[in-house]
Amino acid sequence: MTSISRVGVAARYSDLAILGDTAYFSGYVPETTVGGSVTDQTRDILEQIAQSLAEIGSDKTKLLHATIWLADIASFDEMNAVWDAWVVSGHAPTRACVEAKLADPGYALEIQVTAAL
């Protein structure tokens, strides 16, 4: 049986869990751009994701899946402009994107990813 390792373990959740060669991340929300534009919040989150991937020896070419929750689906094109520039051509993960009420009214989106190591 392959063991599960967890990073950033809190009472309610872990920042990520690794099973075998796959890393499952919790959702990312903006850190420095809360209340800012969708463009700025998307960049903030994608920078966090890239940093987390690097910390475990992975990178955005190894993304397997992403789920994106938008506070307002009307911001879909604005978010996609940043996403499309960030994703490596030929390495786009599977993806779902939906509108949802988020935990903080200052959040325009949340992104959760799964990646290979």
N, C-alpha and C positions, 0 to 999 in steps of 0.2 A: 504494500500500500504506500502510495506517495504521500508524504507529509504536507500539511498546509502550513505556510508561514504567513504571519500577519504583521503589518507595519502600521504604526500609529494607532494602536489599540486603545479605545476609550470604552466607557461603560455601554454606550449605545451602538457604536460601530467601529470598524477599522478603516484607516485610510485606504488600504489595499490588502488584498489577500492573493497569495501566489500558490498555485497548485501545479506541480510539474513545470512546464514551460509556458504557463499562461498566468498573466496578472489581471486581476479584476479590481478595478478602481471604484471608489465611492464617487459620488457626483462632485464636480468642481463648480464653484460659484465665484463671482468676482471678489478679489481681495482688496484691490486698490481703486476700483472704479465703480463701486456701488452707487447707484443713482445716475451713473453716466450713460452715455450713448450705447446702443447695442454694439456698434463697431468697437468701441473701447472695451466694453465688457467681454466681448468675444476674444479680442486680442489678449486681454488679461488672463482669461481662462486657458486659452491655447498655450500661452507661455508657461502657465503652471503645469499643464499636462506634459509639455515637452521637457520641463525640468524634472518632473516625477519619473518620466520614462528614462531619462538619462541616469537618474539615481539608481535605477535597478538594472542598468545595462541594456536598455532597449531604446527605441527611437520611434518616430512617427511613421516610418515605413513598415513597422511591425504591428500597427493598429489592426485589430480584427473587427471591432464593432464600436459604434458610438451611438448613444441615445442623447438627443438634445431636447430639452424642454424650454419652450419660449413662453414668456409671460404674455406676449401678444403675437399671434401668428402673422400679423401684418409686417413684422420685422424680419420675416423669413429671408427676403432678398438681401437685406442689409447684413444679416448674420452670414449668409452664404457667400457674400463677397469676400469676407475675411476668411471663412473656412476654405473656400476654393483656392485662395492664394497660399494658405498654410499647408494643405494636404499635398503630399508628394505625388506627382502625376504617375499613374500606374499602380499606386499603392493605397487608393482610397478604401477605407473600411466599409463594411456593411453599415447601414445607418438608419435610424428612425428619428423623426422630428415631429413633435406634437406641441400643441398649446396646453399650458397648465398654469394653475395658480401656484406661485412659488412661495417659499417660506418667508421671504422678506420682500416687501413691496419695492425695494430698491434694486432687486435682482431682475435683470431683463431675460436671463437665461441660466440654465444649468446644463452641464455636459458630463456624461459618464462614459468611460471607455473601458475596453478590454483589449489587452495586447499580448503578443507573444514575446518571449524573452530572447 
